[in-house]
């Protein structure tokens, strides 16, 4: 079995809440979309959460499964398993990377104020206009139901996921802990002014339990 890499470690599969259509635009998936280069990984995850395999003509050797369960329990090793930045420009060649208050890149700007608005509303408005950075949120985890299956990855540009990851990282840093968490698809249906109904699906992330550094000391999350 070949493992995949998505920028923050070698993993055996990826979970996605959205995909890129042939016209280059993002589209919501009907359920969690698992992509993997391991047939046995696809079979294992499908057995745990149900799913509908589908062809992946653009990536020979890649297996795709649309899972049937929206909420999946996972284990995260700690803050080092998370990348949660705001980025302006392409991920492989960004011109601005920050944490909302200070620059993380480029190197000559690290630690200096990034100039992003304090309010979430203003940040989102700047990102929509192309003047401000948008989320680059990435997570590695193990499946709580099959921890020996290997590491999985999830990445998203969703503000909902970025904000939920920020809260989870704060909890992990305070506890100096691994954490049992849950990834979940959050669905929202809105009607536009023209009367069109639009469905949105965003990934979100919440702490279920956090495991203290001391072995066997398990605490319920606040």
Beta strands, then each sheet from edge to edge (+ up, - down):
strand 1: 4-5
strand 2: 10-11
strand 3: 13-20
strand 4: 26-36
strand 5: 51-54
strand 6: 63-67
strand 7: 71-76
strand 8: 82-90
strand 9: 93-98
strand 10: 103-105
strand 11: 134-143
strand 12: 152-156
strand 13: 178-191
strand 14: 197-211
strand 15: 218-220
sheet 1: 1+ 2-
sheet 2: 5+ 6- 4+ 3- 12- 11+ 7- 13+ 14- 15+
sheet 3: 5+ 6- 4+ 3- 12- 11+ 8- 9+ 10-
end
